[in-house]
Amino acid sequence: MKKQYTIPLVLFLLGMAITIIGALFKIMHWPGANFMLTIGMLTEAIALITLIVFLLKNTK
């Protein structure tokens, strides 16, 4: 795997972990679940957009 793809993939995995923990908080009715879910999803979206930009740059 190329080194330039590591940052988006690490961001995506971090976002997934935050989202899963947020879902656990939501199931257990603990405070902070909505914030964690929002941050996790935004992190995943930023990581995917970054990965798409890297892929499009390499095809040119």
C-alpha positions as CSV (number, residue, x, y, z in Angstrom):
1,M,0.0,0.0,0.0
2,K,1.3,3.5,-0.8
3,K,2.2,5.8,2.0
4,Q,-0.1,8.6,0.9
5,Y,-3.2,6.4,1.5
6,T,-2.3,5.8,5.2
7,I,-3.7,9.2,6.5
8,P,-7.2,8.8,5.0
9,L,-7.3,5.1,6.1
10,V,-6.3,6.0,9.7
11,L,-8.8,8.8,9.8
12,F,-11.5,6.4,8.5
13,L,-10.7,3.8,11.1
14,L,-10.7,6.4,13.9
15,G,-14.1,7.7,12.7
16,M,-15.4,4.1,12.7
17,A,-14.2,3.6,16.3
18,I,-15.8,6.9,17.4
19,T,-19.0,6.0,15.7
20,I,-19.2,2.5,17.3
21,I,-18.5,4.0,20.7
22,G,-21.2,6.6,20.1
23,A,-23.6,3.8,19.1
24,L,-22.8,2.0,22.4
25,F,-23.5,5.3,24.3
26,K,-26.8,5.7,22.4
27,I,-27.9,2.1,23.2
28,M,-27.0,2.5,26.9
29,H,-28.6,6.0,27.0
30,W,-25.5,7.7,28.2
31,P,-24.9,11.4,27.7
32,G,-22.7,12.5,24.7
33,A,-23.9,9.9,22.2
34,N,-25.2,12.4,19.7
35,F,-21.9,14.3,19.8
36,M,-19.8,11.2,19.3
37,L,-22.0,9.9,16.4
38,T,-21.7,13.3,14.7
39,I,-18.0,13.6,15.1
40,G,-17.4,10.0,14.0
41,M,-19.5,10.4,10.9
42,L,-17.9,13.7,10.0
43,T,-14.4,12.1,10.4
44,E,-15.4,9.2,8.1
45,A,-16.7,11.6,5.5
46,I,-13.6,13.8,5.6
47,A,-11.4,10.6,5.3
48,L,-13.4,9.4,2.3
49,I,-13.3,12.7,0.5
50,T,-9.5,12.9,1.1
51,L,-9.1,9.4,-0.3
52,I,-11.1,10.2,-3.4
53,V,-9.0,13.3,-4.0
54,F,-5.8,11.3,-3.7
55,L,-7.2,8.7,-6.1
56,L,-8.3,11.3,-8.6
57,K,-4.9,13.0,-8.5
58,N,-3.1,9.7,-9.3
59,T,-5.2,8.9,-12.3
60,K,-4.2,12.1,-14.1
